[in-house]
Amino acid sequence: MSLLSLPNELILQVLQYGAPPDINAFLRTNRRLAKLLTDTLLDNIFRVRSRAYCKRALYCAADREDETMVNTLLEREVMGIVQDMTVPHNTPLLNNAVLTQNARVVGTLLACGFDPNVCDSSARTPLCDAAEIARPEMVRVLLESEGIDVNHQDCASLTALHLGINSGAGDLVQMLVDDERVDVNLPDNHQEAALHRAVQACNREMVIRLLSSAKVDVNQGGPNGITPLRLAISFEHECIVKELLQDPRIDVNQPMFDAPNWTPLHRLARNTNEAIARLLLNHPWIEVNTTEIHNRTPLILAAAFGCEIMLRRLLEHPDVDINYSASVWGSALPTTALFGRIDLVKLLLRDPRIDVNSRTPEGETPLHKAANLCNRPIVQLFLDDPRVDPDPVDNTGSTPLHIAGERGGVSVVRTLMAVDRVDVNKCDNRGYTPWHKAAR
């Protein structure tokens, strides 16, 4: 007589203490044994108390969308076996299902009362896990669950949106952005919002998806007040800068909250990326003469940093004030002289708008700056220009010759003394002549 033809009572007696895989093999043989052995299999699983068998039983029932069986397992306290808290780093069942199972399993577990906001050892919820591994079908199921916290932050203050952007899953991010409950401007523990992360990763698709939301703050300050636009300029992400500048909500002149109080254009003053410079300068709302905390305009900073590309682009702008001189360095021309950039001095001198005798707040002209630096080529360049006053006085009454004499610049002193219009005996406010200065 074959085993399968035995009476039910004998089969039950034979398999009562069998291993769960053996019972399952019989159960799958035909419908008769399936009905006969289901309870036996369950009893055996709970007798063995195996986490693996219990978890598999839950997942199989959930995959069949058999809520009755899932609830039966829960009523028999299967979670006490599956979710043994004495096991280190034991991942919650729902989190594990998100990582290893399909959306049908997760949906059934949620329908049977599983908490969608359960956290693992990193304070990650199932939604966070689904976003991190780029599983949009899981995100969709979880977003439909009642009571889910869509803005939950893990131990690094990362939300599902942050993690979705990191994973690069466009459809998943769009689902989160379109959800009215999601706070798209929530910062992480580095004060970076979702848009900052997308910009930093140079992910144009993510930036576009985030900008499509009416909720996103395109001018939100991150670390040290850095906005997404400033961040894109710093990393020279041209395509990202272009997308941000096309958004009507962008403030192209928003300063940072750090000490210099620079705007994006100030930051670009030391950048050699001509394409980004053109994008920013062509924006209709750009203020080319805006000043930072030290009253320096972008043009003055470009002169100080010796950035010829940016200096040329700024000079091409119709609204630029080439002679703005309220900064401690004066206007762009004395600034280039101060830093010894003869190539930029020549560039500025060729501009018909330039005031060659412009003064700093201390009354110094570009020639004073060149003399103070003892830079004979620049001094000679100024003296060769008929517009330059060779003998101006600053607020202390000192001429360029006074300064060159005090600094010990012999070649500059000789060059200045060779000019007829220079008074070698002129006294400063303390009655000192250039001779006194040179002798000290």
Beta strands, then each sheet from edge to edge (+ up, - down):
end
